[in-house]
Amino acid sequence: MSLFQFTTRRLVFQACCGLKTLFSKKQRFCLKMARPSSNMADFREVFAKSKHIAIITGAGVSAESGVPTFRGAGGFWRKWPAQELATPEAFARNPSRVWEFYHYRREVMLSKKPNPAHIAIAECESRLSKQGRSVVVITQNIDELHRRAGTKHLLEIHGSLFKTRCTSCRNVTENYKSPICAALAGKGAPGREIEDAKIPVEDLPRCEEPGCNGLLRPHVVWFGETLDSDILTEVERELEICDLCLVVGTSSVVYPAACFAPQVSARGVPVAEFNMQTTPATEKFSLTEDEG
């Protein structure tokens, strides 16, 4: 079993697009196989031979686009951490507050653009497809920046900010309206001093399916909810056939995504990690003996 471990964001672009790698003193490149190595050529050799590449991405990929993560000490919207808003219970108690939170996130994302990491991944997919090789991006992000960068084979396991689901008829639809409804116009500012808008539920986003008019919710996976079984089935299929896995910008602590790379590595498939710091998964892999 082998792990390629990288601690620099620029390597994503360099590795995917075949550019020359320049290492600074702050950059660390470690190839862990039977013995430690710092030879980028080892990674390039595996990359060049791979036919089915799975790229697992998280919030770190979008950080340079200025996407707020709502995690850590500063991870608050008004007085609440995201974990207290992104739940079915929070939506049932106060759909107006939850919709303000997601309206704010939607409006922010409409002003953001894909960064070089998104573009490099999309270009990698495009380039390799012309060689008869496949790339699938499995992302935990809900910002659609991979899609806007041009990625075609994309599995958004946590849903999308720009899709809604009806709580009555369950219909899922794309929705890029700004604002998403008239009552939310100008609402959702994140300052701690700002009071809730307390929008009547009947004025919140409603289903437009004939005869429905049910309350819409964001089509994202909230804390306490399970991932879509169809998407999980697709993910499992891709992880079973991939011969190289790249883990990019994710702390590997949110399940079930946290088990994807270990699942691949357990088959003896190389796993490359692109992160600014080590992660729990890094340590886990680092302690694994080569079975080669």
Stockholm file with secondary structure:
# STOCKHOLM 1.0

chainA/1-292         MSLFQFTTRRLVFQACCGLKTLFSKKQRFCLKMARPSSNMADFREVFAKSKHIAIITGAGVSAESGVPTFRGAGGFWRKWPAQELATPEAFARNPSRVWEFYHYRREVMLSKKPNPAHIAIAECESRLSKQGRSVVVITQNIDELHRRAGTKHLLEIHGSLFKTRCTSCRNVTENYKSPICAALAGKGAPGREIEDAKIPVEDLPRCEEPGCNGLLRPHVVWFGETLDSDILTEVERELEICDLCLVVGTSSVVYPAACFAPQVSARGVPVAEFNMQTTPATEKFSLTEDEG
#=GR chainA/1-292 SS CCEEEEECTHHHHHHHHTCCCCCCTTCEEEEESSSEECCHHHHHHHHHHCSEEEEEECHHHHGGGTCCCCCSTTCEETTEEHHHHSSHHHHHHCHHHHHHHHHHHHHHHHTCCCCHHHHHHHHHHHHHHTTTCEEEEEECCCSCHHHHHTCCSEEETTEEEEEEEETTTCCEEECCCSSSSGGGTTCCCCCTTCCCCCCCGGGSCBCCSTTTCCBEEEEECCTTCCCCHHHHHHHHHHHHHCSEEEEESCCSCSTTGGGHHHHHHTTTCCEEEECSSCCHHHHHHHTSCCCC
#=GC SS_cons         CCEEEEECTHHHHHHHHTCCCCCCTTCEEEEESSSEECCHHHHHHHHHHCSEEEEEECHHHHGGGTCCCCCSTTCEETTEEHHHHSSHHHHHHCHHHHHHHHHHHHHHHHTCCCCHHHHHHHHHHHHHHTTTCEEEEEECCCSCHHHHHTCCSEEETTEEEEEEEETTTCCEEECCCSSSSGGGTTCCCCCTTCCCCCCCGGGSCBCCSTTTCCBEEEEECCTTCCCCHHHHHHHHHHHHHCSEEEEESCCSCSTTGGGHHHHHHTTTCCEEEECSSCCHHHHHHHTSCCCC
//
